[in-house]
């Protein structure tokens, strides 16, 4: 891994031959094999994860698949579920610090406005 710093914080992380930047969307792979989508919001150079103190970690903000949420609490009626696409995601305010070894790849996430245009 390689880190690049810009004005007091790390903005880029090179891991397994790919460069990841703060603000990009990532696919992470859980140990169970499930794939998760998140936005990279911070690179933590060392000490972020117990047992991996010598490795960088990343702070991420999660996107959730609508099947993983209580849709009715979001104000979406059960009858409107037919309008939700299989690959539709919801951005959350939930953040976590995760081990960089869980990075699978980058991905594109489009807002409704981007998708419609």
N, C-alpha and C positions, 0 to 999 in steps of 0.2 A: 504494500500500500504506500501511497505518496499523498501528502497533504499540501495544499497551497493556501497561503494566508493573504488576507486583504484587510488592512486597517483594523487589526486587533482580533479578527475572527477568521476561522477557516471557511473558505468558500467552495473549495473543490477537494474531492477525494478520488484518487486513482486506486481502483481495487480490481484485481483479476483482469487487468488490461483495459478497463473502461473508466472513463472520468465521469464522476457524478457531481453535480453542482447543487448548492443550496437553492431551493425553489423548484427543483425538478420532481416529477412524480416517479415513483419506483414501485416495482413489484417485489415483495418480500416473500420468502418461502419459509413457512413454519416447519419445525422438526416433524410434524405430523404429515407434511406434504401439501398442506393447504396453502394457496397463494393469496396474499393480501395486498391491497393497494394503499399507498400513502404518499404524502408530500414530505420531502426532505427539508427540514427547517433549521437544523443546526448540526455541525460536525464537532464532536467532542474528541479532542486528540488522544487523551488517555484517561483511564480511571472511571469511565462511565458505567461499566458493567462489572459486577463482582466476578472473580475468577478469570476475567479477561482485561485486567487493568492495563496491560502493556499494549493493547490494541485500541484503535479509535472506535468510537461508537457513534451512533447517529440519533438525533432526536427527530421524531417523525410525527406528523399529524395525519390521522387515519381517515380514509374513505371507507364507507360501509356499503356493502351490497344490500339492496332493499330486503332481501330474504333474511338478513341478519338483524333486522330492526323491527320494533313494534310500530308498524306503519300507521296504525290508528293514532298513536301519540303524536305523530307528525301532522295530523290533520287530514290524512288521506283516507278516504272511505274505502271499505272493503270492496265495494262495487267498482272502484276506480283502479284496482290492482291490475286489471287487464291492460291498462295503459302503460304499465311499467315494463321496460325492456329487460331482458335477461342480463344485459351487461351494464345496467344503470346503477350508478353509485351516488351516495350522499356524503358530502363533506361534513366532517364533525369537528368539534373543538377538543376531542380526545387526543392527547399526545402521550408518547412513550419514548424511552431511550432503549434502543435495540442494538444488538451486536452486528457489526458490518458483515459478518459471514452469512447473515440471512438475506443479503441483497441478491436478487435473482436477475433483475434487468431494469431498464428504464421503461416507462410507458407514457402514452399520451392520454390525458383525461380532458374531455371537452365539456365546457359549460353548455347549457341548453342553447344559449345565444350563438356560441361557436358552431354547434351541431346543426342548427337551423340555417346558418348562412352558407 
